[in-house]
């Protein structure tokens, strides 16, 4: 099983298609929030903000197993280059039910938190 469906949606910045690749009760673990984002509505809001914040987003590698994938990405947030991975676990029907994001370096994670946090708060959502 692989992440083609999600990957194509993310690379085209199609938030609806990204969310359609997730289960209704998906859990997304963010590198800059202590508590996970739960369910399609919370994750949709996060993806919408990320698509506004990320510049030159692209996947540069993919590693697949029977039940999941690791997608390696690069982008920019402001003046910071970001490198990261998306760890996706899939259900038997091919939808992602667990999504964990890791980014490096620390300065990129800080830039990401500073760019995303206020936009989420402005949308009425605050995650600690």
C-alpha positions as CSV (number, residue, x, y, z in Angstrom):
1,X,0.0,0.0,0.0
2,X,1.3,3.4,-0.7
3,X,0.5,7.1,-0.3
4,X,-0.1,8.0,-4.0
5,X,-3.6,9.4,-3.4
6,X,-2.5,11.7,-0.5
7,X,0.8,12.6,-2.2
8,X,-0.9,13.8,-5.4
9,X,-3.5,15.8,-3.5
10,X,-0.8,17.5,-1.3
11,X,1.5,18.3,-4.3
12,X,-1.5,19.9,-6.1
13,X,-2.5,21.8,-2.8
14,X,-6.0,20.2,-3.1
15,X,-7.1,20.3,0.6
16,X,-10.4,18.6,-0.2
17,X,-8.6,15.7,-1.9
18,X,-6.1,15.5,1.0
19,X,-8.9,15.2,3.5
20,X,-10.7,12.6,1.4
21,X,-7.7,10.4,1.8
22,X,-8.2,10.3,5.6
23,X,-10.6,8.4,7.8
24,X,-13.3,10.4,9.6
25,X,-11.5,9.8,12.9
26,X,-7.9,10.5,11.7
27,X,-5.3,11.5,14.3
28,X,-2.6,13.9,13.2
29,X,0.4,14.5,15.4
30,X,2.1,17.8,14.7
31,X,5.7,18.7,15.4
32,X,4.6,22.0,16.9
33,X,1.5,21.1,18.9
34,X,1.4,19.0,22.1
35,X,-2.0,17.6,21.5
36,X,-2.9,15.9,18.2
37,X,-5.5,17.2,15.7
38,X,-8.4,14.8,15.7
39,X,-10.9,14.2,13.0
40,X,-11.3,15.5,9.5
41,X,-12.5,19.0,10.5
42,X,-9.5,19.8,12.7
43,X,-7.1,18.3,10.1
44,X,-8.8,20.2,7.2
45,X,-8.2,23.5,9.1
46,X,-4.6,22.6,9.7
47,X,-4.0,21.6,6.0
48,X,-5.7,24.8,4.8
49,X,-3.3,26.9,6.9
50,X,-0.2,24.8,5.9
51,X,-1.0,25.2,2.2
52,X,-1.0,29.0,2.8
53,X,2.3,28.9,4.8
54,X,4.4,26.4,2.8
55,X,6.3,27.7,-0.1
56,X,7.8,25.4,-2.8
57,X,6.4,22.3,-1.1
58,X,7.4,19.1,-2.7
59,X,7.9,15.5,-1.8
60,X,11.4,14.2,-2.5
61,X,11.1,10.6,-1.4
62,X,8.7,7.8,-0.5
63,X,9.2,4.6,1.5
64,X,6.3,2.1,1.7
65,X,5.3,-0.9,3.8
66,X,2.3,-3.1,3.9
67,X,0.3,-0.7,6.2
68,X,1.9,2.7,5.7
69,X,4.2,5.1,4.1
70,X,6.9,7.6,4.9
71,X,6.9,10.7,2.6
72,X,9.9,12.9,2.7
73,X,9.3,16.6,1.9
74,X,11.0,19.9,1.5
75,X,9.6,23.4,1.5
76,X,10.2,26.9,2.9
77,X,8.4,28.8,5.7
78,X,9.3,32.4,5.4
79,X,13.1,32.5,5.1
80,X,13.6,29.0,6.6
81,X,14.2,25.9,4.6
82,X,12.2,23.0,6.1
83,X,12.9,19.3,5.7
84,X,10.5,16.7,7.1
85,X,8.7,13.5,6.9
86,X,5.0,12.5,6.9
87,X,4.4,9.1,8.6
88,X,1.1,7.7,7.3
89,X,-0.6,4.6,8.6
90,X,-3.4,3.1,6.4
91,X,-6.5,1.1,7.2
92,X,-7.4,-1.9,5.2
93,X,-9.6,0.3,2.9
94,X,-6.6,2.5,2.0
95,X,-7.4,5.6,4.1
96,X,-5.0,7.2,6.4
97,X,-6.0,6.9,10.1
98,X,-2.8,8.0,11.8
99,X,-0.6,10.8,10.5
100,X,2.6,12.0,12.2
101,X,4.7,14.9,10.9
102,X,8.4,15.5,11.9
103,X,10.4,18.5,10.7
104,X,14.0,19.7,11.0
105,X,16.0,21.8,11.8
106,X,14.8,23.3,15.1
107,X,14.8,26.8,13.5
108,X,12.4,25.5,10.9
109,X,10.0,24.0,13.5
110,X,10.0,27.3,15.3
111,X,9.3,29.2,12.1
112,X,6.5,26.8,11.3
113,X,4.9,27.2,14.8
114,X,5.2,31.0,14.5
115,X,3.5,31.0,11.1
116,X,0.8,28.4,11.8
117,X,-0.2,29.3,15.4
118,X,-1.6,32.8,14.8
119,X,-3.5,31.6,11.6
120,X,-5.2,28.8,13.6
121,X,-6.1,31.2,16.4
122,X,-7.4,33.7,13.9
123,X,-9.7,30.9,12.5
124,X,-10.9,30.4,16.1
125,X,-8.9,27.3,16.8
126,X,-6.1,27.1,19.4
127,X,-4.0,24.0,19.9
128,X,-1.4,23.8,22.7
